[in-house]
Amino acid sequence: MSVCKFIASDFPLIEFAPSRDYHIDINIDNGTIFDGGADDNYYLIPFLNVVDYTDKKYGVYLE
């Protein structure tokens, strides 16, 4: 099973990505994860099939 969370609107929604990529360091030996200070923002990517799920014209999905 999969899940897709999206936002739909009657007005255009802009694509958004964090200003930079963050390196993730996973150390299995000592069970630690370091995310490089990431702010944990989501990406908003155009959802082209929004009309299949709602009567709204525009959409973005969260990643």
N, C-alpha and C positions, 0 to 999 in steps of 0.2 A: 504494500500500500504506500502511496505517496501523498504529500500534502503540498498545496500551493497557496500561499497567502498573497492576496493582491488587493490593491486599492483601485476603485473605479470612480470615474468622474465624468461630468458633462463637459468639462473644460480640459484642455491639454495638460498633461502632467510631464514634468521634465525628468530626464534620467539623472541619477545622482550616484557618485562613487566617492569614497573617502579620498582625501587629497594625496595620500601616499599609501604604499603597501607596507605591512609590518611583518617581519620575520618571526615565525613561531618556532621555538626550540623546545622539543619534547625529550626529556631524559627519562627513559624507562627504568634505568638502574636505580635512581633515587626517587622516582615518581613525581618529578616536577615538570611544570609547563611554564615557560616564559614567553609572553606575547609581545615583547619589545615595547610595551607601553601603549598598545593599541587602544583606541577609544571605542571599539566594538560597535562602530556604526554599521548599519545595513546598507546594501546597495539597492537602489531602486532602478529596475530595468523595465523597459517597455513591454507590456503584456498585450500582444497583438490579437489574441483570441478572446478578449474581454467580452465581445458581443455574443459569444457562445454561452456566457454565464449570467449576463445582466443586460439591461436595456441602456446602459451607459455606453458612451462612444470611446472613451479613453481609459487606459489602465496601465498600472505598473505593478510588478511583483517584487516581493522582498527576497533578498538573497543574503 
